[in-house]
């Protein structure tokens, strides 16, 4: 259900109202950069900027009768939380169809993870006309690049999270080891433990970057989707797998 054209948005950041948006307002932008409407992460606990946080995290815009949340970063996802379910919003690409999310009544939450902490937004549909904040300051250095998985790690992650039709859904470690071994028949067979250790390393890496809700067996599919959202695993990595039981 789309909000009525006259509907506005109330934006809360860390529990404090920071803006009331109306159709026709400029985009409400947020991130570490000095040109963001709402700036955060530029003065972390140790006094310096959190370079794991993008300068241009995202924005909220009114377009075609809808309020839409956009991921403006080229490398960092964030979570859109609807009815308690966290949905990773991937980084912006040439086609932004997967990096935007329409706001439906009554609203949603945004969670931006970073090593220095978690930043939480709450967005609700309303008629508020609260002011938009503006915090111009000197710009910050570029976001630090992420370490890419090695080719071997990528093959194990692909076997774990790309063997099923829905990207991110996980198979068991034994099955993933079989997929990886079949894809590389001239190498030493992959063990269940190797798959488990690789998945654990990258789960810990994402947690260090501020991602939550990915630990434990019950959250394994969410871990797969976060790996895809962060670009640490790509759907084209599925090509590393050979046909196995007719499912890849």
C-alpha positions as CSV (number, residue, x, y, z in Angstrom):
1,X,0.0,0.0,0.0
2,X,1.5,3.3,-1.1
3,X,1.3,6.4,1.2
4,X,-1.0,9.2,0.1
5,X,0.8,12.0,-1.8
6,X,0.1,14.3,1.2
7,X,1.8,11.9,3.7
8,X,5.0,12.9,5.3
9,X,7.7,10.9,7.1
10,X,9.1,11.3,10.6
11,X,12.7,10.2,10.9
12,X,14.2,9.2,14.3
13,X,17.9,8.6,14.7
14,X,19.1,6.7,17.8
15,X,15.7,7.5,19.3
16,X,15.8,11.2,18.6
17,X,13.6,12.9,16.0
18,X,15.8,14.5,13.4
19,X,13.5,15.3,10.5
20,X,10.0,15.6,9.3
21,X,9.9,15.1,5.5
22,X,7.2,16.2,3.1
23,X,6.7,15.5,-0.6
24,X,8.8,18.1,-2.6
25,X,11.5,18.3,0.0
26,X,15.1,17.6,-1.1
27,X,16.4,14.1,-0.5
28,X,17.2,13.4,3.2
29,X,20.7,11.9,3.1
30,X,22.8,10.2,5.7
31,X,26.3,8.9,6.2
32,X,29.8,10.0,7.2
33,X,30.4,12.6,4.5
34,X,30.2,16.4,5.2
35,X,27.5,16.9,2.6
36,X,25.0,14.5,4.2
37,X,21.8,15.9,5.8
38,X,22.5,13.8,8.8
39,X,26.1,13.0,9.5
40,X,27.4,10.3,11.8
41,X,30.5,8.1,12.2
42,X,32.9,11.0,11.6
43,X,33.8,11.2,15.3
44,X,34.0,7.6,16.7
45,X,35.0,6.6,20.2
46,X,38.7,7.0,19.6
47,X,38.2,10.5,18.2
48,X,38.8,9.7,14.6
49,X,36.3,8.8,11.8
50,X,35.1,5.3,11.3
51,X,36.5,4.5,7.9
52,X,34.5,1.3,7.7
53,X,31.4,3.5,7.4
54,X,30.6,4.9,4.0
55,X,30.6,8.6,3.4
56,X,27.3,8.2,1.5
57,X,25.4,5.5,3.3
58,X,21.9,6.2,2.0
59,X,19.0,8.5,1.4
60,X,15.2,8.9,1.7
61,X,13.4,10.3,-1.4
62,X,9.9,10.9,-2.5
63,X,9.3,9.6,-6.0
64,X,6.2,8.6,-8.0
65,X,3.9,8.8,-5.0
66,X,6.2,6.7,-2.8
67,X,8.8,7.3,-0.1
68,X,11.8,5.2,-1.0
69,X,15.0,4.3,0.9
70,X,18.1,4.1,-1.2
71,X,21.5,2.6,-0.6
72,X,23.9,5.3,-1.9
73,X,27.1,3.4,-1.1
74,X,29.0,1.5,-3.7
75,X,30.4,-1.0,-1.3
76,X,28.5,-1.2,2.0
77,X,25.0,-2.6,2.6
78,X,22.7,-1.8,5.5
79,X,19.6,-3.5,6.9
80,X,16.0,-2.5,6.3
81,X,13.9,-4.0,9.1
82,X,10.2,-4.6,8.5
83,X,8.1,-6.3,11.1
84,X,11.2,-7.5,12.9
85,X,12.8,-9.1,9.8
86,X,16.1,-7.7,8.7
87,X,16.5,-7.4,4.9
88,X,20.0,-6.5,3.6
89,X,19.9,-3.7,1.1
90,X,22.8,-4.2,-1.2
91,X,25.2,-1.4,-2.3
92,X,24.3,0.8,-5.2
93,X,25.1,-0.5,-8.7
94,X,24.4,0.7,-12.2
95,X,21.0,-0.8,-11.9
96,X,19.7,0.3,-8.5
97,X,16.6,-2.0,-8.6
98,X,18.0,-4.1,-5.7
99,X,19.4,-1.1,-3.7
100,X,16.1,0.6,-2.9
101,X,13.1,-0.2,-0.6
102,X,9.7,1.5,-0.7
103,X,8.3,2.6,2.7
104,X,4.8,1.3,3.4
105,X,2.6,2.1,6.4
106,X,3.3,2.3,9.2
107,X,7.0,2.5,8.4
108,X,10.3,0.7,8.9
109,X,13.6,0.7,10.6
110,X,17.2,1.0,9.2
111,X,20.2,-0.5,10.9
112,X,23.7,0.6,9.8
113,X,26.5,-1.6,11.2
114,X,30.0,-0.4,11.8
115,X,32.9,-1.5,14.1
116,X,32.3,1.5,16.3
117,X,28.7,0.6,16.9
118,X,25.2,0.3,15.4
119,X,23.3,3.2,14.1
120,X,19.5,2.9,14.2
121,X,16.8,4.8,12.3
122,X,13.1,4.6,12.7
123,X,10.9,5.9,9.8
124,X,7.2,6.3,10.2
125,X,4.6,7.8,7.9
126,X,3.0,10.9,9.3
127,X,2.1,14.6,8.6
128,X,4.9,16.0,10.7
129,X,6.8,19.2,9.6
130,X,9.7,18.9,11.9
131,X,12.9,20.6,10.7
132,X,15.6,18.8,8.7
133,X,19.0,18.9,10.4
134,X,22.1,20.0,8.5
135,X,25.6,19.4,9.9
136,X,28.2,20.6,7.4
137,X,31.8,19.8,8.4
138,X,35.1,19.0,6.6
139,X,35.0,15.8,4.5
140,X,36.6,12.6,5.6
141,X,38.9,10.1,3.9
142,X,37.6,7.3,1.7
143,X,36.0,4.2,3.2
144,X,38.6,1.5,3.8
145,X,38.3,-1.4,1.2
146,X,37.2,-4.8,2.3
147,X,39.5,-7.8,2.1
148,X,38.2,-10.2,-0.5
149,X,37.9,-13.9,0.1
150,X,40.7,-16.0,-1.5
151,X,39.7,-18.1,-4.5
152,X,39.6,-21.2,-2.2
153,X,37.4,-19.4,0.4
154,X,35.1,-18.2,-2.4
155,X,34.7,-21.7,-3.7
156,X,33.7,-23.0,-0.2
157,X,31.3,-20.1,0.4
158,X,29.7,-20.7,-3.0
159,X,29.3,-24.4,-2.3
160,X,27.7,-23.5,1.1
161,X,25.4,-20.6,0.0
162,X,24.9,-20.9,-3.8
163,X,24.1,-24.6,-4.4
164,X,20.3,-24.1,-3.9
165,X,18.0,-22.1,-6.2
166,X,17.6,-19.2,-3.8
167,X,21.0,-17.4,-3.4
168,X,22.0,-17.3,0.3
169,X,20.1,-20.4,1.4
170,X,22.6,-22.8,2.9
171,X,23.2,-26.5,2.5
172,X,24.8,-28.6,5.3
173,X,28.6,-28.6,5.7
174,X,28.9,-32.2,4.4
175,X,26.9,-31.4,1.3
176,X,28.9,-28.2,0.7
177,X,32.1,-30.1,1.0
178,X,30.9,-32.5,-1.6
179,X,29.9,-29.7,-4.0
180,X,33.3,-28.0,-3.5
181,X,35.2,-31.3,-4.0
182,X,33.2,-32.2,-7.1
183,X,34.0,-28.7,-8.6
184,X,37.7,-29.2,-8.1
185,X,38.2,-33.0,-8.7
186,X,42.0,-32.7,-9.1
187,X,42.5,-31.1,-5.7
188,X,42.5,-32.6,-2.2
189,X,38.9,-33.4,-1.2
190,X,37.3,-30.6,0.9
191,X,36.2,-31.6,4.4
192,X,33.2,-30.6,6.5
193,X,35.5,-28.9,9.0
194,X,37.1,-26.8,6.2
195,X,33.7,-25.5,5.2
196,X,32.7,-24.9,8.8
197,X,35.9,-23.0,9.5
198,X,35.6,-20.8,6.4
199,X,32.0,-19.9,7.1
200,X,32.9,-19.1,10.7
201,X,35.8,-16.8,9.7
202,X,33.6,-14.8,7.4
203,X,30.8,-14.7,9.9
204,X,33.2,-13.2,12.4
205,X,34.5,-10.8,9.8
206,X,31.0,-9.4,9.2
207,X,30.3,-9.2,12.9
208,X,33.5,-7.1,13.3
209,X,32.1,-4.8,10.7
210,X,28.9,-4.4,12.8
211,X,26.6,-6.9,11.2
212,X,24.2,-8.6,13.7
213,X,21.8,-11.5,13.6
214,X,24.0,-13.8,11.6
215,X,25.5,-16.1,14.3
216,X,24.3,-19.6,15.0
217,X,22.6,-22.3,13.0
218,X,19.2,-20.6,13.0
219,X,20.7,-17.5,11.2
220,X,22.8,-19.3,8.6
221,X,20.6,-18.2,5.7
222,X,20.8,-14.6,6.9
223,X,24.6,-15.0,6.9
224,X,24.5,-16.1,3.3
225,X,22.4,-13.1,2.3
226,X,24.7,-10.7,4.2
227,X,27.7,-12.2,2.4
228,X,26.0,-11.5,-0.9
229,X,24.9,-8.0,0.2
230,X,28.5,-7.1,1.1
231,X,29.8,-8.4,-2.2
232,X,32.0,-11.0,-0.4
233,X,30.1,-13.6,-2.3
234,X,28.6,-13.0,-5.7
235,X,25.9,-14.9,-7.6
236,X,28.3,-15.4,-10.5
237,X,30.5,-17.5,-8.1
238,X,27.8,-20.2,-8.6
239,X,29.7,-20.9,-11.9
240,X,32.5,-22.5,-9.7
241,X,30.1,-25.3,-8.9
242,X,29.6,-28.2,-11.4
243,X,26.3,-30.0,-11.8
244,X,25.7,-32.1,-8.7
245,X,22.5,-34.0,-8.1
246,X,20.9,-31.7,-10.8
247,X,20.7,-28.6,-8.5
248,X,23.5,-26.3,-9.6
